[in-house]
Amino acid sequence: MSEVKEMVVEVVEKIFKDKVEKETVDLLEENKWAEDVWQLLLENELHHVAVSEDDGGAGGDVEDLFALYFLVGKYAAPVPFIEHTLANFFLQQVDLKGFGQLTTYSITNPLQLKDNALSGTLKHVGWAQYAEKIVTVAQEGSQHFIVVADLKDALLKNSTNLAAEPRSEVVFENLKALNKLPITANQYDAFKKFVTAASVSKMSGALTTAFQLSIQFSKEREQFGRPIHRFQLVQQHLANMAGEQTLMTVAVNNILTLLADGREENEVAYARLRMEDASRTVATSAHQVHAAIGVTHEHRLHHYTRRLWAWRDEEFTARYWKKQLAQQLLETKLDLWESITDQVETHVHA
């Protein structure tokens, strides 16, 4: 990242570090959220990081934006930063201007579009109950469209995920689309990868903090007169977490660079599959290290492990990408090793 981009990351991290405390994250349990933190992000125009300079943004790329998603996960920030910025990022990809008012997105299953009217149901839409607009995908015949709709005219059934984050079922009944533009199959696939990369980024942040909390606790907690990090079993848990955290940090940096350069192929899918194992290992080992106190409401660990569990089952899951990769492998003449390494063996016959 450039010096300017590093500064943006530093500013966001400082805001989260100063303003997002345990009590801030606990607001979600009371059906509240950190509106003051959100306003601070807006005042500093940090929601415009990936908006083009012509439209009044910072002109950053997907790598810069997703670096901030890592921080959302790292601090369990209870704000709709990812939903709003990713919705506007999608609009920018099809040359539509984003919105200043709070906007969310959902592209996992297309709505039906007929005579510019939207019908269908979107499930588990993040922060929809607080948003004014939604960016989604609709289908008319065999053609897909990126569309914008006004949420005030939709039917919302509000709920939460396992981490108490706002999620809604949004029902459309012949609701007029405010904007629509056709997109190709390749563009839709790219949007799916952006959503998946965003998920991997925030999960990596949550995973990192769960690991850091475990290290801190293992140094502070004593058993039989010595810190528990000196016990072999605890060391094994910490070593397992360290390996997974390092691997996923490298994987996230790699896929973001490839996405920014337009060179990504299946790396996002593989990273999502690997995150499935990493999140399971880190969450399990973190609770083993913390023992009973790790499941109490008073301790911060659950803020991160609950997010890992919740995010693992949302949007384009590992199961989805397994099917996509398997289908791709069935349609190619390459074997499994060649498809992963992109190295085709040359067979020489005597």
Secondary structure, 3 states (H helix, E strand, C coil): CCHHHHHHHHHHHHHHHHHCCHHHHHHHHHCCCCHHHHHHHHHCCHHHCCCCHHHCCCCCCHHHHHHHHHHHHHHCCCCCHHHHHHHHHHHHHCCCCCCCCCEEEEEEEEEEEECCEEEEEEEEEECCCCCCEEEEEEEECCEEEEEEEEHHHCEEEEEECCCCCEEEEEEEEEEECCEEEEECHHHHHHHHHHHHHHHHHHHHHHHHHHHHHHHHHHHHCEECCEEHHHCHHHHHHHHHHHHHHHHHHHHHHHHHHHHHHCCCCCHHHHHHHHHHHHHHHHHHHHHHHHHHHHHCCCCCHHHHHHHHHHHHCCCCCHHHHHHHHHHHHHCCCCCHHHHHHCCCCCCCCC
